Amino acid sequence: MLLGGAKGSKILVTTRSDMVAEVSGCVHKHKLGDLSEEETWTLFEKIAFEYKEHESLNLVEIEKEIVRKCGGVTLAIRSVGCLLGLKRTEHEWMYFKNQDLSSITRGGNDVMVILILSYNYFPWYLKIFFAYCSLFPKDFEIQRFDLVDMWIAQGFIKPISSNRDNLEDVANSYFVDLLRRSFFQEHDAFMQFYKMHDLIHDLVKEVADGEFFSIIKAEDTKTVPDQTFHASCLFETDGSSTFPNSFYRKHMKLCTFIYLNDSSYSIMSNSILERVISSFAHLCVLRLRHLQIKFVPQSLGGLKHLRYLSISCWSIVTFVTLPNTITKLHNLQILKLDGCHRLEKLPRDIWRLVSLRHLICQGCSSLTHIPPRLSELTSLMHLDFDGCSSLEDMPAGVGQLTSLRTDWLNELKGLVDLRNSFSIKFLGRVRAIGERTPTGVVKRMKHLRQLSVEFGYGNHGDDDTGADLMMLETLEPHQNIKRLRIKNYSGSRFPSWLMVENLGLLLPKLVDLHIEDCHKCQKLPPLWKLSSLQSLELRNLGVLEGYDVKSMQPSKTPTDERYYFSSLKQLELKGIGEKILKQILCPPPHHPSPLCNLKELTVDSVEGLATMYVFKNLMSLQSLSIKICRNLVSLSTCLTHLASLETLTIAYCPELDLSNEEEMQFQVPGTYQLSIFGSLKS
């Protein structure tokens, strides 16, 4: 396993099984113990009383008795804490302790019993959403919005009012409910991937009953229960007859068929695909992942109940188009085509898919044309052509554009209900746009949460025509935006909507901001006023001079001074000048508690930085990384006040001298881990 590893490399294996530890031949075993009584109580309080205060001393005693039953197991504590956080009265807590926990005795199955108890307290509607997750294998990365789409396609979600536009909001609230109860674990926050803990997966398989069934190996197709309505296939196919005739006959009312094997060698022959489509006429969800498919049959248009269709074919042979019969699927809400590299065009009458809410084509590198009349898809909320690098014409200029059309923003007017993520990538140089260009188009997209704008790389040497600035001005987002990314922008100043004094009111919910390769911008927006901002990355802003002087003057409103990056937790400053670094990290004294919640700081490739500043205000900082600062000669006493520091990383700072005793002591109050990479001055 370590053939490609460097000298000193090690393998860390984690397991819940002593047998696995023995078989793996490990040199050293470290068995994680349960949490201490104090740690258990602290965790339970944090979860159970997240939104309310303790109500009585009697309640505290009940809590402690309940916590003792959890035996210091984190998953059990979180599960019970989330459950009891929903209970309002002392009587409800007492009932739970006496009736439910009274039967639990200390032993190996305590955790599963507690998880089952938590599941039993689910509201009825939440149980079917959870059971649906049994179709995914252990350790599978579940994409949040993909799961929500499947829930909606199955008809599990009912709109709160007659307005069907809130289906996604309702479904997302159910997902958040499961997440808050610790039945999901966050795996990739930005891409919204989640996993289920192994014990949670064991639980979902137990409660799913026969209505949901995962076919793990080919032989299992003969044992699928008669009452199964939702099936997933996890095994590799070689193109031969995979399913016996009895499988097709017994499950003609199948509503879900999803193929999830990740092997690039899985083949679904034309005959098998034809048989699946013709036999399962009641399908609402059809997902074919990582399959080699030669063509999609015309009979697909006969699945009149189909609402969700997802095909990802990384190794397809002759699949160059979808049959036009697909446009007969008038109930289709979600169409996803991922990695279909041979796909050249979409069905010409795609505008007939009147119920389509999500059209996603990602990594379809041979796709050259999008059919006209796309704007007639009035139900469309999510449109994505990321990675379709061969597109020659596009009706809305969305996704990856080969040329900018002067009317593309006008065409976006009909897509104000776009949700979640909107990504724009200009592959060529942006042309100047006329005076009649509409403004506020993106600003009206109130359901949008992520906006990414990337301009063509390599145009920074050209004269600034103002075209990039005018384009960015028109892309001002709604105040509900949470994540914003700007890359390769060649304007000399940022758009006016970023430079306003009341930026915190304009973007009150922004939590993640990434600005990269904007080589001509001279003034930095007053980003410190973004009171919700948690993550900030500024990369390769070489000529940036700093904040506008006016924005750093004492405010007439005293409350403004409290909000100098008040929520910021992660900060990366790379490829910027020493002056702007100092302005950000050492603001004027009229800001009383700047960067008070910052936990991770990365300083990378800062030109001219010779001595690191004294970080008096970074009392919460846990991780500090200093990289490729070639002029850095001294850390001085910058670490003296870092009471919470846990990790210090220094990499490739050739002039930094840590040889003298004063520099080596660092005078850090606590203990921390020091990592040094590359050569230092000896």
Buried (B, 14 or more C-beta within 10 A) or exposed (E): EEEEEEEEEEEEEEEEEEEEBEEEEBEEEEEEEBBEEEEBBEBBBEBBBEEEEEEEEEBEEBBEBBBBBBBBBBBBBBBBBBBBBBBEEEEEBBEBBEEBBEEBEEEEEBBBBBBBBBBEBBEEEBBBBBBBBBBBBEEBEBBBBBBBBBBBBBEBBEEEEEEBBBBBBBBBEBBEBBBBBBBBEEBEEEEBBBBBBEBBBEBBBEBBEEBBBBBEEBEBBEEBBEEBBBBBBBBBBEBEEBBEEEBBEBBEEBBBBBBBBEEEEBBBBEEBBBBBBEBBBBBBBBBBBBBBBBBBBEBBBBBEBBBBBBBBBBBBEEBBBBBBBBBBBEBBBBBBBBBBBBBBBBBBBBBBBEBBBBBBBBBBBBBBBBBEEBBEBEBBBBBBBBBBBEBEEBBBBBBBBBBBBEBBBBBBEBBBBBBBBBBBBBBEBBBEBEEEBEEEBBBBBBBBBBBBBBBBEEBBEEEBBBBBBBBBBBBBBBEBBBBBBBBBBBBBBBBEBBBBBEBBEBBEBBBBBBBBBBBBBEBBBBBBBBBBBBBBBBBBBBEBBBBBEEBBEEBEEEEBBBBBBBBBBBBBBBBBBBBBBBBBBBBEEEBEBBBBBBBBBBBBBBBEBEEBBBBEBBBBBBBBBBBBBBBBBBBBBBBBBBEBBBBBBBBBBBEBBBEEEEBEEBEBEEEBEEEBEEEBEE
